[in-house]
Amino acid sequence: MSGITTHVLDTAMGKPGIGIEVLLEIKKGNEWSQLSGGQTNNDGRVPELIPKGHAIAVGTYRISFKVANYFAAQKRDTFYPSADIVFEVKDATQHYHVPLLISGFGYSTYRGS
């Protein structure tokens, strides 16, 4: 299993957020460096957010969810064109699951399992 995973749930529709572009970055000094990216699948997940064979490191990470196109495709309004979640990995041996719960006018997250 990837050291960092995510999924998106559209709480207004009660369904997975399908086809959302997701970017994973790590902070190096004052700059962000992209590690990987992809689109959410039919279950709202990006299965290989960290490619197989690559380990995560201690540091500050950001997952950016580009949700504007998702809402536009459904002809739904949104206040947030993207949702960015910044979190710290303090123990690189652990698994970090970072879900996103979205609606057109709000979003939330939590550390999952």
Backbone as CSV, one residue per row, in Angstrom:
resi,resn,N_x,N_y,N_z,CA_x,CA_y,CA_z,C_x,C_y,C_z
1,MET,0.851,-1.182,0.000,0.000,0.000,0.000,0.891,1.237,0.000
2,SER,0.443,2.252,-0.699,1.145,3.526,-0.759,1.229,4.142,0.635
3,GLY,2.310,4.845,0.925,2.469,5.482,2.227,1.509,6.628,2.461
4,ILE,1.043,7.256,1.372,0.046,8.324,1.442,-1.082,7.962,0.492
5,THR,-2.310,7.950,1.009,-3.476,7.664,0.179,-4.536,8.727,0.424
6,THR,-5.484,8.794,-0.497,-6.579,9.748,-0.364,-7.809,9.210,-1.061
7,HIS,-8.926,9.777,-0.726,-10.143,9.580,-1.493,-11.016,10.812,-1.320
8,VAL,-11.948,10.990,-2.256,-12.839,12.141,-2.244,-14.271,11.657,-2.188
9,LEU,-15.041,12.215,-1.256,-16.471,11.944,-1.164,-17.219,13.246,-1.370
10,ASP,-18.174,13.235,-2.283,-19.039,14.385,-2.519,-20.204,14.258,-1.545
11,THR,-20.155,15.025,-0.469,-21.162,14.875,0.585,-22.531,15.382,0.166
12,ALA,-22.595,16.291,-0.792,-23.891,16.792,-1.267,-24.622,15.733,-2.081
13,MET,-23.862,14.892,-2.787,-24.461,13.862,-3.631,-24.455,12.491,-2.965
14,GLY,-23.636,12.335,-1.928,-23.526,11.035,-1.274,-22.807,10.010,-2.119
15,LYS,-21.837,10.483,-2.935,-21.133,9.600,-3.865,-19.647,9.946,-3.900
16,PRO,-18.825,9.038,-4.419,-17.410,9.360,-4.599,-17.236,10.509,-5.592
17,GLY,-16.201,11.299,-5.378,-15.837,12.351,-6.335,-14.981,11.739,-7.427
18,ILE,-15.560,11.551,-8.601,-14.906,10.849,-9.707,-14.281,11.848,-10.682
19,GLY,-13.062,11.545,-11.142,-12.410,12.339,-12.177,-11.801,13.648,-11.693
20,ILE,-11.461,13.740,-10.426,-10.865,14.959,-9.879,-9.344,14.859,-9.969
21,GLU,-8.723,15.881,-10.525,-7.269,15.931,-10.603,-6.698,16.144,-9.201
22,VAL,-5.683,15.341,-8.865,-5.051,15.393,-7.547,-3.544,15.511,-7.735
23,LEU,-2.935,16.448,-7.023,-1.483,16.617,-7.056,-0.923,16.425,-5.652
24,LEU,0.189,15.718,-5.542,0.884,15.541,-4.267,2.226,16.239,-4.367
25,GLU,2.487,17.113,-3.381,3.741,17.865,-3.354,4.395,17.740,-1.989
26,ILE,5.706,17.976,-1.955,6.451,18.037,-0.697,7.136,19.399,-0.637
27,LYS,7.223,19.929,0.569,7.849,21.234,0.754,9.347,21.054,0.943
28,LYS,10.118,21.784,0.143,11.574,21.777,0.227,12.009,23.216,0.418
29,GLY,12.401,23.556,1.649,12.704,24.955,1.966,11.416,25.757,1.941
30,ASN,11.370,26.762,1.096,10.160,27.580,0.945,9.378,27.246,-0.317
31,GLU,9.782,26.213,-1.034,9.164,25.858,-2.310,8.462,24.506,-2.224
32,TRP,7.448,24.335,-3.063,6.757,23.050,-3.185,7.272,22.334,-4.423
33,SER,7.493,21.026,-4.290,7.967,20.200,-5.386,6.969,19.066,-5.621
34,GLN,6.486,18.938,-6.859,5.492,17.902,-7.153,6.128,16.521,-7.119
35,LEU,5.474,15.608,-6.391,5.914,14.212,-6.310,5.143,13.322,-7.273
36,SER,3.829,13.562,-7.360,2.996,12.716,-8.209,1.648,13.388,-8.414
37,GLY,0.821,12.706,-9.143,-0.530,13.205,-9.387,-1.355,12.155,-10.089
38,GLY,-2.597,12.463,-10.277,-3.495,11.541,-10.962,-4.917,12.028,-10.863
39,GLN,-5.837,11.186,-11.284,-7.264,11.491,-11.197,-7.946,10.441,-10.350
40,THR,-8.965,10.902,-9.624,-9.721,9.953,-8.815,-10.482,8.985,-9.719
41,ASN,-10.549,7.744,-9.286,-11.231,6.704,-10.047,-12.729,6.642,-9.677
42,ASN,-13.400,5.576,-10.085,-14.841,5.446,-9.832,-15.184,5.298,-8.357
43,ASP,-14.175,5.026,-7.533,-14.370,4.948,-6.086,-13.882,6.228,-5.392
44,GLY,-13.498,7.239,-6.185,-13.025,8.502,-5.639,-11.600,8.443,-5.118
45,ARG,-10.840,7.446,-5.542,-9.479,7.243,-5.027,-8.432,7.400,-6.135
46,VAL,-7.203,7.732,-5.725,-6.046,7.695,-6.610,-5.178,6.550,-6.091
47,PRO,-5.282,5.367,-6.707,-4.633,4.177,-6.146,-3.118,4.283,-5.988
48,GLU,-2.445,4.937,-6.891,-0.982,5.018,-6.843,-0.542,6.452,-6.611
49,LEU,-0.988,7.059,-5.525,-0.577,8.428,-5.240,0.935,8.495,-5.018
50,ILE,1.474,7.523,-4.316,2.925,7.328,-4.223,3.220,6.098,-5.083
51,PRO,4.015,6.255,-6.139,4.285,5.101,-7.005,4.897,3.930,-6.247
52,LYS,4.597,2.724,-6.703,5.144,1.509,-6.087,6.669,1.596,-6.061
53,GLY,7.221,1.161,-4.949,8.667,1.162,-4.816,9.246,2.463,-4.290
54,HIS,8.424,3.496,-4.145,8.888,4.772,-3.609,8.409,4.922,-2.171
55,ALA,9.310,5.312,-1.308,8.976,5.501,0.102,8.693,6.979,0.368
56,ILE,7.870,7.222,1.373,7.659,8.604,1.794,8.772,8.979,2.773
57,ALA,8.949,10.270,2.963,9.963,10.782,3.878,9.297,11.695,4.891
58,VAL,9.972,11.915,5.988,9.498,12.895,6.965,9.476,14.256,6.270
59,GLY,8.419,15.021,6.491,8.335,16.346,5.884,6.920,16.871,5.833
60,THR,6.770,18.020,5.200,5.472,18.668,5.025,4.996,18.418,3.604
61,TYR,3.769,17.939,3.486,3.188,17.580,2.202,1.937,18.408,1.938
62,ARG,1.585,18.510,0.656,0.338,19.163,0.269,-0.336,18.312,-0.802
63,ILE,-1.610,18.028,-0.571,-2.428,17.400,-1.602,-3.389,18.472,-2.110
64,SER,-3.352,18.724,-3.420,-4.238,19.702,-4.043,-5.270,18.968,-4.887
65,PHE,-6.516,19.250,-4.621,-7.637,18.658,-5.347,-8.223,19.745,-6.239
66,LYS,-8.135,19.582,-7.538,-8.640,20.570,-8.497,-10.109,20.254,-8.776
67,VAL,-10.996,20.835,-7.981,-12.407,20.448,-8.019,-13.265,21.283,-8.962
68,ALA,-12.753,22.385,-9.520,-13.561,23.255,-10.383,-14.153,22.488,-11.567
69,ASN,-13.341,21.702,-12.254,-13.824,20.956,-13.423,-14.854,19.903,-13.036
70,TYR,-14.675,19.299,-11.868,-15.630,18.305,-11.375,-17.016,18.927,-11.232
71,PHE,-17.092,20.078,-10.580,-18.385,20.737,-10.395,-18.937,21.287,-11.714
72,ALA,-18.078,21.833,-12.555,-18.520,22.375,-13.851,-19.132,21.275,-14.720
73,ALA,-18.533,20.089,-14.714,-19.045,18.974,-15.520,-20.444,18.555,-15.086
74,GLN,-20.765,18.804,-13.826,-22.086,18.472,-13.301,-23.037,19.667,-13.304
75,LYS,-22.555,20.787,-13.871,-23.345,22.026,-13.909,-23.778,22.447,-12.502
76,ARG,-22.806,22.329,-11.583,-23.021,22.722,-10.187,-22.052,23.842,-9.844
77,ASP,-22.520,24.798,-9.074,-21.662,25.889,-8.632,-20.725,25.421,-7.534
78,THR,-19.569,26.096,-7.459,-18.639,25.874,-6.368,-17.975,27.183,-6.005
79,PHE,-17.702,27.356,-4.757,-16.995,28.526,-4.258,-15.487,28.301,-4.301
80,TYR,-15.078,27.023,-4.232,-13.668,26.661,-4.167,-13.233,25.968,-5.463
81,PRO,-12.370,26.592,-6.263,-11.879,25.912,-7.461,-10.898,24.796,-7.142
82,SER,-10.282,24.880,-5.957,-9.408,23.797,-5.510,-9.467,23.713,-3.989
83,ALA,-9.080,22.567,-3.486,-8.997,22.346,-2.042,-7.592,21.813,-1.769
84,ASP,-6.857,22.526,-0.938,-5.488,22.135,-0.618,-5.406,21.689,0.839
85,ILE,-4.792,20.548,1.045,-4.611,20.019,2.396,-3.110,19.895,2.645
86,VAL,-2.638,20.606,3.660,-1.229,20.549,4.041,-1.132,19.748,5.334
87,PHE,-0.209,18.796,5.366,-0.063,17.942,6.554,1.398,17.550,6.727
88,GLU,1.720,17.088,7.927,3.091,16.690,8.244,3.205,15.183,8.423
89,VAL,4.241,14.639,7.843,4.623,13.253,8.076,5.778,13.299,9.068
90,LYS,5.533,12.806,10.260,6.561,12.798,11.304,7.194,11.425,11.480
91,ASP,6.507,10.389,11.001,7.012,9.021,11.089,6.773,8.363,9.729
92,ALA,7.820,8.241,8.944,7.696,7.737,7.571,7.358,6.259,7.500
93,THR,7.322,5.564,8.636,6.947,4.148,8.623,5.432,3.968,8.708
94,GLN,4.710,5.041,9.022,3.255,4.953,9.141,2.576,5.187,7.791
95,HIS,1.315,4.801,7.733,0.464,5.067,6.573,-0.346,6.327,6.851
96,TYR,-0.435,7.217,5.867,-1.183,8.468,6.013,-2.318,8.490,4.989
97,HIS,-3.540,8.383,5.502,-4.727,8.459,4.645,-5.377,9.810,4.886
98,VAL,-5.503,10.595,3.810,-5.966,11.977,3.915,-7.185,12.157,2.999
99,PRO,-8.392,11.911,3.518,-9.601,12.027,2.709,-10.059,13.486,2.575
100,LEU,-10.846,13.725,1.535,-11.478,15.027,1.325,-12.980,14.813,1.201
101,LEU,-13.745,15.552,1.985,-15.204,15.576,1.890,-15.570,16.916,1.270
102,ILE,-16.274,16.897,0.134,-16.554,18.144,-0.575,-18.040,18.348,-0.814
103,SER,-18.390,19.601,-0.933,-19.652,20.047,-1.505,-19.297,21.342,-2.238
104,GLY,-20.223,21.948,-2.897,-19.921,23.137,-3.679,-19.467,24.330,-2.847
105,PHE,-19.841,24.354,-1.583,-19.542,25.540,-0.791,-18.854,25.214,0.538
106,GLY,-18.211,24.058,0.592,-17.457,23.715,1.781,-16.689,22.430,1.566
107,TYR,-15.657,22.266,2.367,-14.934,21.000,2.367,-14.307,20.771,3.724
108,SER,-14.030,19.509,4.021,-13.368,19.160,5.279,-12.488,17.937,5.026
109,THR,-11.661,17.675,6.020,-10.735,16.549,5.927,-10.474,16.020,7.332
110,TYR,-9.803,14.903,7.399,-9.401,14.301,8.658,-8.303,13.302,8.356
111,ARG,-7.596,12.871,9.363,-6.627,11.799,9.147,-7.361,10.478,9.275
112,GLY,-7.421,9.770,8.189,-8.111,8.488,8.162,-7.176,7.355,8.522
113,SER,-7.661,6.146,8.296,-6.848,4.973,8.619,-6.636,4.120,7.388
